[in-house]
């Protein structure tokens, strides 16, 4: 049987994101989420998580949004001169900029903050803008996973194999093709689910998503705000749930890796 984790990124980014994620969990197919601890609505996300124990919550480790949890002077390779994180992933990916020990310091701080907000240990880890494609940041997320026992999202089969060789729990595959304009409608998600069902592989897949409710603050600060609303409509559409059932897909959380 195909088992599927549907993980919503950016929990805590805004109140509309939080509302969309919990709605997609209660009325759609979302089973898990990852928390941005430095985002404006992170405390609200923690409150929601504490009152929604069925929602599996991990940490969306962030180096390209807002400010660090750690004193910026301790992590100079990760911040700009004003002590904030750079906004674009290109600041790190392929640049060799990040010092892995500094990344681990900040990742530990974000994990500790998430634990405080949630009132329980986060179950899994991933990175905003897929930054652990950068080797130093992959090293840091592996180190944090080994310290905490959390699972880690792999971006491709080679990274999955490296994570497992290091002793880190991870899913068998990650689908990142449900995102961006033209790729978040019902036909797209139905196709993805049909492909998973047709594989007939007894494995565990994670599907990433970014649902949200309309949110004025998010509309001012994010080019993806409207697409979050489209994603939410898709994830809660009855045709999607019917496709899950027709393909015999079992919706699960990261507890399936235990």
N, C-alpha and C positions, 0 to 999 in steps of 0.2 A: 504493500500500500504506500502511495506517495504521501508523505507528511509535509506540511507547509506551515512555516512561520511567516506571518504577514506583519512586518515591522514598520511602524511609522516613525520616521526621523523627526527631530526638531521639537520634541516635547519641551515646553517652557519658552519657546521662541516668542509667543504672544498669546493672549487669552483666546483669540480665535483659533489658533493652532491647537491649544489644549482642548477646547470644546469640540473641534473637529475630530481629534484623535479619539476622545472618549466616545463620541457618537459613532465613529467608524468601528469601534470595539463593541459597543452595545448593540448596534443595529446593522453592522456589516461584518467584514471578514478579518479586521485587524485583531491580532492576538498579542502584539508586543509593541513596545516603543522605546526610544532612547532619549534621555533627558540632557538638555543643554543647561548646565548648572549656572552659567553666567548670564543667561538671557533674562529679559525683564519679567517674564511670567513663570520663572522657575519655582518660586514658592507656591504659586497657585497649582502648578503641575504636581508638586509634592503632596499638596492637600488632596488633589484628585486621586493620585496614586494610592494614598493611604486609605481612601474610601472606596477604592476599586481594586480589591486584591486579585481579581481575575486577570487584570492587565499586567502582563510581564514587563518589567522596566529595567533597562540597562542605562549606560552612559554614552551620550553622543559627545565624545572627546573633541574639544573645539580649540583650534589655534588660529582661526580666520574669522572670528566674530567677537566683538566686544573687548573686554579686558580680562586678564588672567586672574585666577584665584590666588596664585602665589604673588609675592612681592616682585614686581617686574625687574628689580635689580638683581634678583637671583637667576633670572632666565633671559639674559640679554639677546641670545640668538633667536628668540621667539617673538620679540616685540619690536615695535618701531620706537623712535626716539621719545615719543610721548608716553610710552608704557602700555600702549594698546596693541592688540594683535593686528597684523595686516589683514586686509579684507579679501584679498584674492588668493586662491590656492597656488597660483603661479609663483607666489613669494616663496613657497617651499618646494613644490614638486620639481624635481630635476635640478635643484639649485645647490643642494648640499649645505643649505643654510643652517638647519636645525641641529643643535648639539643634542645627542640622544639622551645624555644624563639630565640636561635641563628639561627636555620633553617629559622624561619620567617624573621629575619633580612636579611639574604642572599636572600631569595625568594623575598622579597620586592625590594631589589636592582636589582635583575635580571629582575623583571617585569618592573621596572622603566627604566632600560637600553633598554629593548625590545620596550617599548613605544617610546623612543627617536629614536631608529633605524627605527622603522616602520612608525613613524609619525602618528600613530593611536593606540588606545587601543587594546591590544591583546584580542582575544575573548575566549580563553580557555587555560587550564593548564594541563600539564602532567609531568612526571618525567623520566629522563634518567635512564635506568636500573630498571624501575618500583619501585623506592625507596619508594614511598608512601605506599608500603605494610608495612613499618615500622611505628609503631603507632605514634611516635613523628613527623614523616614526614608527615603522613596523617593529623595530627592535624594542622601542619603548612600550608599545601596546602589548607585545609579547611578555615583557618583564612585568607589567602590571597584571596581566592575566595570570601569570604564574604565581604572583604574590596573593592574588585575591580569589583565584579559582573561577573567575568569570570566563565565559566563552567569548570568542572573537569572530566577527564577520570577515569572511575571506572575499576578496574581490574577483579572484579567478582560481582555476585549479592549481596553478603553481604556488600561489600564496597559501591556499588551503593546505597543500602538502608541506610547505615550510612551517606553517603553524602547528600542524600535527607532529612533525618531526621534533619540534621544540617542546612538545608535551601540552599544547593548548587545545582545548576542545573547540570544535567548529562544525558548521553544517557541511553537507556534501557539495552544495552549490548555492550560488547567490544570483538572483535575477535582478538586474538593475535597468530593465528595459521598459518599466512602467513609470515614465517620467518625461517631462517636456511636452511642448505643444504638439498635438497630433498623435500622442502616444499614451494618453490617460483617459480615453473614452472606454465605454463598455465593450465594443468589439475588440479593442486591443487586449483588455484584461481577460475576456473570454478566450481569445486565442492563446494567451500565455497559459491559462489554466488547462485548456485542451491539450496543449503541448506537454504539460506536466503529467496529465492523465495518460496520454498516449505513450509516454516513456516506460510506464509500468516498472519503474525502478523503486526498489525498497530502500529509499533514501530520504534525506531531510534537506529541504530547500528553504531558503529565505527569500522572500520577495520584499523589496524596499518600496516605500511609498511616502507621500507627504501631504496628507489630508489637512484641511482646515476650514473653518467657518469664515464668512466675511469679517474683516477686521480692519478698521480705518488705519490704525498704527502700522499694521503690516503692509497695507496698500501704499503707505508713504515710503516704506523702507525696503520693500522686497519686490523684485520684478516677477516673482513666482506666486504672488498672492492670489490672483484669479485662478490660476491652475490648481491651487490647493482646493478651492471650492469644487472645481470639476472632478478632481480626484475623489473627494468625499462623496459626491453624487454617484460616482462609479462604484466605489467600494461598498456602498450601501444599497446598490441596485439589486432587486430580487433576481434578475437574470444572472448576476454574478454568483449569488448563493446557490442558485439552481445548477450552475455549471460546476461548482465545487462538488455538489452532491452527485451529479451525473457522472463525474469522473472518479468518484470514490476517493477524493482527496480528504485527508484528515487534517483539520486545522489544529495546530499545536503551539506550544510556547517553547522557550529554551529549556524547560524542564525535560523535554524529550531527549536532551543530550546527557541527562544524568545516568 
